[in-house]
Amino acid sequence: MELRTVEAIPVEVGVRPLDERGGIAPYRYGHGTVESSARMLVRVETADGTAGWGELNPPLSPAATKAVIETDVADAVVGRQVWETGAVGREFDWVDPYMPNNPALGAVEMAMWDAYGRAIGQPVHRLLGGKCRETVPFAACLGILDPERAREKARELRAMGFSTLKLKGGRDWRDDVERLRAVHGVVGDEMDLRIDPNQNWSVGETLQAVARLETAGVDLQYVEQPIAVGQPRALASLRSRLRTPVAVNEDAYVPDRLDALVDADAVDAAVVDLVPAGGLGGLARLAPLAAARGVSLTHHNSFDFGIKTAAVVHAVASTPAYDLPPDTTYYALADRLIADPFAFADGALSVPDDPGLGVTVDREAVERHRVSL
């Protein structure tokens, strides 16, 4: 099962508008607005014609990401056996300045797992050790909205079956507090709430925001990466002064930083991502760390399409350490790139049992959404 080709395909799919059921665009957060999702698909093929698919949010421009995958990463994987994901990860030496453990390799590694599972007729979750759950519950996500619109969308998402909701925070923590209080007022104990300021709050602002929420009786599942990355002492201080759990996301993307944060008792939960982690193998290293130290584990979302969604489902389903629902915006995509799209039931997805990732890529849909470079 020797790998013969690696192809990177830039695609872009719209996000359904707020006035549609389940729509969330324009999705505003502290660093911009999302109305469509631009991603890079990765297709690998073995000598016998078995194909596997991966997906990533390009860390560089689409053209640069495509070039890195089809040259540097391809040089590291072509000619290897499809199951050699670990060896490839150790030997690959291209370094992204923000996420040194290489999201480009993470997507290729995802595709290799898919191809391997297809080649031997086994689902990825079985290759990872087997299912510990049949379905995976997910958390819906909302961008920055005015309080009244946020209330409406929260009620809508609850009616769609989701019982966990993540809201984005911005540069004014007072507005974020008002929005959370408004949402809590209509969904109450029916939905667990999270807030992700995307590093936009200071330590002092985080203390003020969470104190006001706690006083108002708004219990958050966690506050995610409220301050800038690389501040373990500040995070440890926050955690010691707050009743609300503190989670990290971007800090978990840097090799060994999560280890340091856990050692410093600076974190209650980690919002990891298999692409910057270097793939499914990278995630496998983080899970025992979290479990051994009592740190909750969940998975990040970045307007992922069905390929990465499938990979997340397999990873979470086969790893007991994931004790919180991963994030998703899959329900809000304007089109689907897999032939049998995922359908949420009570906010959860069933774990695929077909070989590989268990999804079939719709090549016509891929071509329809392919981006010219």
N, C-alpha and C positions, 0 to 999 in steps of 0.2 A: 504493500500500500504506500508506495513512494509518491510524495507530492511532486507534481509536475508544473503547475501554474498557480499564480496568485494575481487576482484582478481586483482593482478598487474602482467602485462605481459611485460617483457623486449623485445624490438624489435630493429632492426637496418636496415636502408634502405640507399642505396648508393645515392650519388649526381652525376648527370650527368656531364661529363667532359666538359671543356671549348670549345673543338673542335666540340661539338654538339650544335645544335640550342637551345638556352635557357640554356645550361649547364654553370655551374659556378665553378666547382671543378678543381683543388684544390682552395678552398675559404680561402684566407689568411686574417687574421686580426691581431691586435696588440698583441694578446695573444696565437696565434696558427694557425692551418690549419684544415679545415673541408673537408673531402672527403666522409664521410658517416654520417648519423644522427642516433644516439642512443637515443631512447626515451622509456618511460614507459607508456604503455597503462593501463587504469583502467576500469574494468568491474564490475558494481554493478547489483544485481538482487533482485527483490522484491519477496514477498511470492507467488504472483500469476504468477511468471515467467517473468515479464517485466524486460528487461535489459536496462542499460544505459552505455554509454562509455565516458571516459575522457582521457586526455593525458598530459604528462608533460616531461620537460627536467629534468632528475634526479639531485637533488642537492647534492646527495651523490653517492656512488657506486651503480650500479644496484642492487646488492644483498642487500645492506643496505636500499635502497629506497623501494624495494619490501617488506622487513621485516617491515619497519615502516608503510607502507600502510596496510599490511595484519594483523598487530597486533595493534599498537597504534591507527591508524585512524579507522580501522575496529571496535575496541572496542567502539569508540565514535559514530559510525553511525549504526551499526547492531542493529536491534530492534526498530529503529526510523522510523517515517513515511518519505517517500521519499521527501516530500516537506519541511522538517525541516532543510533546509540548513543553515539558519541564526542561529538557536539554536546550531547546531553542531559547527559552526565556533566560537561562543562565549565560548563554554565549552571546546574546544580542547586545551590541554595545552602542546603538544610537540612543542619544539622551535628549529628551524634551526638557527645556529649562524649567518648566513649571511642574510637570509631573514626571520625574525622572524614571519611574518604572514603566513608562512607555505605553500610552493608550493605543498606538498603532499596532504594537505587538498583541495587545489585549484582544483586539478585534480579530486578528489573524488566528490567535490561539482559540478563540470562540469558534471560528470556522473549522479549525482542525478537529475539535471535539465533535462538531456536527458531522463532519465527513467520517470520522472514525466510527461513531455510533451507527451511521448509515451502512458503512462497509461491513460491520459485523452483526447488523440487525438488532442493536440494543439502544434503548433510550439513554440519553446522557445521564439522567438521574441514577440509572443503574450503574453506570461507569463510575459515578461519584460515591457509590456506597449504598444506593437504594433509597426509596422514599420513606420519610418519616411522617408525611402528611399527604393526603390526597388532593387537597385544594390549598391555595395560597391566598389569604385575604390581602387586599391592597388598600392604600390610603389615597384618596382623591386629592388634587391640588388646585388651589386658586391663587391667582396673582393679586396684585394690589388693586382693590376696588373701594369705592365709597361704601360706608357702612350699610346703607339700605340695599345696594346691589349685592354686597357680600352676603347679607341675610338671605336674599332671594336665591342666590346660587347655592348656598349651604343647604337650604331646604330642598332644593332640586336634587343635589347630589345625595342627600340622605334618602330621598324618595327613590333614587336609582339603586339603592342598596348599600352604599358606602357607610361605614361606621367610624371611619377615621378621616380627618381632613387636615391637610397642611396648608397654611396660609403663608404667603410671602410677606416679608417686612421690607421697609424702605429706609430712607434717610431721616425720617421724623418718627421717632419711637412713640410719640404721643398719638399720632394717627394710627399706628399699628395697635396700640392698646385699645383705642376706641373701636377699631374694626373687630378685634377679638371679642371685646365685650358685647358688641352687637350680634355677632354670630353665636356666641354662647347663649345669648338671650333667646334665640329661636330654636337651637338644637339641643341646648342644655346637656343632659347626661346621655343623649342619644348618639353623640359623636365625640370621640376623643380628638382634641385639637393639638396641633403643632404650629410653631412659628419659626420661619427661617429668614432671619434678617440678612443673610448672605454677607456677613462680615461688616455690616454697615453701622453697628452700634459700638459705642465705647464701653469700657467696663462700667463706668458710672451710669450710663444710659441703660445698660442691661439691668443693673440693680434697681433703678427707678421703675423701669417698665415692668419687670417681673413682680416687684413689690406691689405695684398698683393692681396688677392682675390677681395676685394672691389675695389682696385685701378685698377685691370685688368678687371673690369666690370662683375665679376662672382658673381651673386646674389644668395646666398644660401637660401633655404627654412628655414633651421636652421643648426646650429652646435650642435651635440648631445653629451652630457656628455663628453666634452673635457678634463675636469680635474677630479681628484679623488673625490669619493663621500664624503659627510659629510663636505662640505666647503661652507655654505650658504653665508658668507661674500664675499668670492672670486667670487662666481657666480654672486652675486649682483654687484660687481665691474666690472666684465666682461660685464654684460648686460648694465651697464650705459656707458660703453666706446665703445660699438660696435653698428653698425647699423644692423648687421646680428642678427637675433633672436637666442636666446640660449635655448636649450632644455635639459631636463634631462631624463635619463632612469633608470639606477641602483639606483639613489637617490629616484626614485618613488616607489621602492620596499620595502622600510623601513617604517613601520607604522608612520604616522604623519609627516614624513619628507617633503613630498610634501606640506602639510599645512604650514610648517615653511618656505619653500622656496617661496611659494606664498605670505605669509605675509611679507617676506623680499624683495618683488619685484625683485626676483633673477632669474625668469624663464619666458620665453615666451611660451614654449610648453612643454607638458609632454608626454613621450613615455611610456605608461603603459603596463602592462601585466597581464592578468587575473589569471594566475597560481600563481605567487608570491603575487598577491593581495588577494589571498584566494578564488578566483573563481569569478563567475559573480556577486555575491553579493558584493564582495570587490570592483569591478569596479564601481558598482552603487553608492558607497560612494564617489568616486573620481570625477565623472562627474559633480555633482552640484558645487563642489569646483572650478573646472576649469571654468565652465560657469559663475559663479558669479564674478570671478576676471579677466575675459577676457583672460584666458590662453588657448591656443589651445591644442587639445587632439588628440592623435593618438595611435596606438597599435604596440607593439614590435613583432618581429618574431625571432624564434630560430630554423629554419629548421623544422617547425611544419608539422605534417601529417594532413590528412583531418579532423580528429575529432576536433582538436583544431582550425583549420581553420574555420570550421563550427561555432564553439562557438564564434570566433571573429566576423564573419559575423553577427550573431544574435545580439551580443552586440552593434556593431557599427550601425547596421541598426535600432536599437530601441532607440538610444541615440543621440539626436541632437548635443550634445557637441563635438562629434567627427567631427572636421572640416578639418582634414588632412588625407590623405590616410594612412592606416596601411601598415607596411612592409610585404613582403612575399618572400619566396624562393620556394613556393609550385611547381611552374612551372619547377623547376630544379630537382625534385626528380626522381630517376631512376625507381621507382615502386610506386604503389598506394595501400593503405590499405582499401580504401572504394570502394564499388561495382560500384558506378556511380561517377567517379572522377570529381572534379570541373574543369571547362573549362573557362579560361579567355576570355572575349570579350571586346576589347578596354581597356585592363588592369583592368577590373572590374569583380566581381562575382555577380551572381543573388542571392537573399536571399531565402533560402529554405523555403517552406511552408508546408512540410510534418511534422508529429508530432516529438516532441523532437528536436534534432539538425538537423534532416532532412537528415541524411546520414546513410547508411547501411554499417557496417563494414564487410569486406571480410575475413571471418575466415580462409580460405585457405591461403590468402596472409599473414595474421598475423602469421600463423604457419610456413610459408615459411621464414619469417624474424625473427622468435622468436630466442632470444639469450639464449644459455644454461648457467646457473650459476653454 
